[in-house]
Amino acid sequence: MNKRQQVFNGIVLWLVLAFLILMLQNFYSVLQYIFFLRVPIIVGLLLLFLPTISVNTGLSAMLKNLFVLRANNQLVLVIGGAVLAGLATIQVFDIILYNSHLRFDVPQQQEIPEFIQYLIAIILSLPIAIKATQLSKKEIQEADRSWEGWGIIFGIIAGALLLITNYFNKHFFESNQFLKQVLLKIIYFFPERIQRGYVDVNGNLSYGIAAITVFSLFLLIVYGLGYFILKPRPISNRFEAPALFYITLILSVIVVWIGGISYFVDVSRIPTVLLFLAISSISYAIFQVDHFYKIYLKNDWLKPTKEKWINVISQRLKNQQTEDKTLVVVCASGGGIQASGWTAKVLTGLQQELGSKFTKAIGWISSVSGGSVGTMFYLDRFGDQGYPEENQLKQIFKSATEDSLDATGWGLAYPDLLRFVGLPFVVPKEKDTTTEQDRGTAIEIDWKGEMKYPKASLASWSEKIDQGIIPIPIFNATLVEDGRRFLVSPMTFSPHKDCKSIDFNTLYPEYDIDVTTAARLSATFPYVSPVCRPSKETTWNYHIGDGGYFDNFGIGTTIDLLNQLLESEQSHQIKKVILIQINAFPDDENPQKEKGAPGWQMEVIGSLLALLNVRSNTQNEGNTLNIELLTDKYKCGYKHNEPEKVQQFLKEKSCQKGIEIIHIPIKFPRGKINPPLSWQLTQEQKEAIQKAWEEWKTSHCDIISELKNIFPE
């Protein structure tokens, strides 16, 4: 578009806007009603356009899988939840519309006929129900092994029952004089100015007040039952309500709760959002609301010294019956459940290809975010012989790819919503602990249901490391207050004075944590699980964030540890280091044509997308350079305390044979699927991960052959 055309279009646009503004001045009462009805209007628009936003915008990687359901009973809940949200929206809309003339002195409007209300409720529910049905058809057939039509039929029945129940409740209680008298007595406690809109000019209860009161109680009962019935439990293959159902439930609560508050305070011209935020922030301050992760005293655990991890590696290498030892170190990148599944598949796949000798040569696994979750499930299945048995490999992948988004949805809809609306004092605590529930504890409970040893802690894994059963796990996280790497591991790596990183054992020498907690701290993906601090007051009450903020690939930690190890006295026995870098997403070595999203979309979410994309690409570039420098350094066999060999290398580029470092990046192939950033995978995406591994093996058969020569059966 040329400059002249842009100017012409701009003039036309502003003329149209000016005309619309002038026209709207003639409909002042319409603008007033739009303001008074803003809450149900906004919720109604969300119900209509949430599927489009989730599936057809740049947020699809994070939100699309919300609409992929695994079973017919989940589809029933989503359809019923969508109808409930639509019903709540239209009822709040109707009551405010009809009673605004009494409360706000605006021209009177007619109530919406009851049949039309139910029709609108159905229309508002259709986009979510239709999109969920479309995207779940294949998933239900494969995962639930049943016809998705049953979910649609029973979902329609559930929605119809909601509408019928609401109809009879509404008419029964509107004619119930006892309820009306109770409500009138409550209303008469307020000043006469406040009573307007709740009682009519004849002193009777206003239209719809009794009905919305009963509906609110009904919604409260449904909400309360959901807490107890749907609460996450550490049980594998149990029924879980989908995260999309929790979203519809939250919208139902919000439209009734916030809509009722706005109707109450608008008469005094008090900004609803400002009032709500003030109440929420004040409750956070008064009740000292925060998110916590559980730590507990472990006096019988003798924390390892910072030198011990090097001795552990040396002991682990003794399994190799050769004089020249080969050390394998693994870096597992972040990226939600995609990273968890790819990490598990690569590690189990390498064992299948190379045998147990390869697995027993792994010294440590430096993992981040989703990679930490995959690492947790991988190490959980190790037997006493020092590797997982063949019959456990499929279970490792299954556990690493099981949906965790539903548990997060429960945590968001219940304990975290109660915190946000100013009711943190009703949030229950976890059983046998003082830690309050939140979406972080919910996802941990969900993971425990997939683990062979759900009560595993850093202390119990420390014993296994000492016995040579498992390699050293390092779950990389970030200290929010100062931005340092936080290494959550059974081992101790650095003194507190180290400005680059700090480990759990150094900060909290008297405490232990569950392995699921360690993985969760590393995988504190923004807003999916909360930034949190220790459940007990300590000297260092840092909040912990996702490890990807600092290094999304775990390379920085591995380079630091290799420098320490290869310059130690034990380094003489190591002649080869194999650095396996597991990347859960394809890189952009061969970027495809990019059409570009609309400008308005980039204005809204462009900064978030840039943060997600630049973080990984920039870190990857720096990590590649650091690995190359590390490889050159130890290939020539010089150390920091041998300056003459450093000078020799820099000057002549020739020096003695040292330690060979083989860098093997194992990246998820481009073009297989669009990997999600959420904590839910479809069956198709799980199959794509398995096919991607087969494809990688075929295209990198030379690497597999080289590794087989290093680890002969």
ABEGO torsion letter per residue (X at the ends): XBAAAAAAAAAAAAAAAAAAAAAAAABAAAAAAAAAAAAAAAAAAAAAAAAAAAAABAAAAAAAAAABBABAAAAAAAAAAAAAAAAAAAAAAAAAAAAAAAAAGBBBBBBBBAAAAAAAAAAAAAAAAAAAAAAAAAAAAAAAGBBAAAAAAAAAAAAAAAAAAAAAAAAAAAABAAAAAAAAAAAAABBAAAABGABBAAGBBBBGAAAAAAAAAAAAAAAAAAAAAABBBBBBGBBBBBAAAAAAAAAAAAAAAAAAAAAAAAAAGBBAAAAAAAAAAAAAAAAGBBBBBBBBBBAABBBBBAAAAAAAAAAAAAABABABBBBBBBBBBBGEAAAAAAAAAAAAAAAAAAEAAAAAABABBBBBEAAAAAAAAAAAABBAAGBBBAAAAAAAAAAAABBAAAAAAAAAABAAAAAAAGAAAABBBBBGBABBBBAAAAAAAAAAAABABAABBAAAAAAAAAAGABBBBBBBBBBAAAGBBBBBBABBABBAABAABBBAAAABAABBBBAAAAAAAAABBBGABBBBBBABBBABBBBBBBAAAABAAGAAAAAAAAAAAAABAAAAABABBBBBBBBABBBAABBBBBAEBBAAAAAAAAAAAAAAAAAAAAAAAAAAAAAAAAAAAAAAGBBAABAAAAAAAAAAGBBBBBBBBBBBBBBBBBGABBBBABABBBAAAAAAAAAAAAAAAAAAAAAAAAAAAABBX
